[in-house]
Amino acid sequence: MGTLDKVVPFISRHIYTLSTANLNRLINGYIRKGNLSDARKLFDQNPTSRNTVIWNTIISAYIQNDEPHNAQNLFDEMPDRDIVSWNTALSGLKKIKNPEGVYLCFLKMRRVGLKPNEFTLSIMISAILDTVFNVLTPQIHASVVSLALNSSVFVGSALMRGYAHVGDRVALGRVFDEISIKNVASWNALVLGYMDLGDTDEAQRVFGLMPERNVVSWTTLVNGYIGNKKTSAARSVFDRMTERNVVSWTVMISGYVQNGKFVDALRLFLLMLRSGTQGNHFTLSSVLEACAGCSSLLLGKQVHLNILKSGMPDDVILSTSLVDMYAKCGDIEAAFCIFQSMPKKNLVSWNSIIGGYARHGLGTRALEEFERMKRLGIRPDHVTFVNVLSACAHGGLVEQGEREFYSMETEFGIQAAVEHYACMVDLFGRAGQLEKAEELIKGMPLEPDVVVWGALLGACGLHSNLELGTFAADGIRRLEQDHPVMYSTLLKIHGEKGVWTSVLELKKKMKEQGARKQTAGSWIESSYGVG
């Protein structure tokens, strides 16, 4: 038993009240050990010794431990709050992606007469990025100026990001000019801002003007090109880097994965290992995603072994990546074993195992996990329902699929998107209920895309329905003139119906328009790599 565990029971039995300094020290000790419940118990037992610092410590621990409800309740009970208290509450709301909550909390803080500091304003700006609240960026800028914080590098960098996200390049440049002493961080923020605006040429020009650059500068440029889907330019910059750290390698590997270049990602990972750089959780998560993308089970297993040998602590992101990799590479039982062994699971973890069972045609098992997830109080999102509906389609569970489709909005308030309709068309189509599939498409509140029409066309090919197949092909043709699946499926249906004149006409049309039948392909994996 540790010293801390011996001391606290003795104190609580014999003295009952700790000094503020001792309370603070003991609570921090429990939190460092990950024992938040005992820290809270000690906090509750010593009401007269608590100061604002101790309140802030417990609230911050709840936020770090993903317990926002407890953090908010404790914050509401605080007798006295300082700027750290408010900043901690704002950080918690930002962490759970609640921009409206951040805004309302900021207003309350201002009403009690407390002035925001640099950290407050930075949290505010980062919390509203990519939300409807980003229109508040100019108002926050006005507050920055009135508080004489506009010359701050820290606030200026956040503001530049905010203006880039609302597409205001003039204000972006103006904020940079307002920074009195520009350091490498402010130049990096300007490069990032132009990259966010999609102006890669201006970002490259600014990069060239920088009086000094560090590894973050180079990595920012690489990441900017990746964000603009220019992986070749990103790799060119990456290859010119004289110094690389694990973040640089991870950004480039992740960039390849984001753009579907899985083999390039794996080759770069092997180069990274040869350079002597060890990957972190984020690197290995991206590598596992690349393994899943090209069904490289051999390398995926080697990465898993590397994780076990390195003694990396349990991490929900990395464990979820392992579940996803094994499921997509064909070993669903290994995926389930890892999923079961996870001490902590998030929504993405549940989506991965449900989606894995769906892809393997194990509809019943997918739905069992879905029900278990709901019983544990985890709310599904739109991805969950894509996986659930796909599971029903692959398992022929038509009635169950219809129930889940309608429960999306009635129970969970999730509006059906085009991918959910595509799953339903596939569900009805596979079951031979083509009239239902047609009715669903005609009644869609959204414009059907190629995937929806393709699901109907595939079903018509499966059940040799020429009339509806032509209807589906017309839908595809309106969106994509020379889609190869359209021709190959229609050829199959016409051939099965013995309409050889139409077969010859289709082949002639394919030749005229340069459309080709899709060719099959496969991965060949060896101990030397993937290709």
Disulfide bonds with the S-S distance in Angstrom:
none
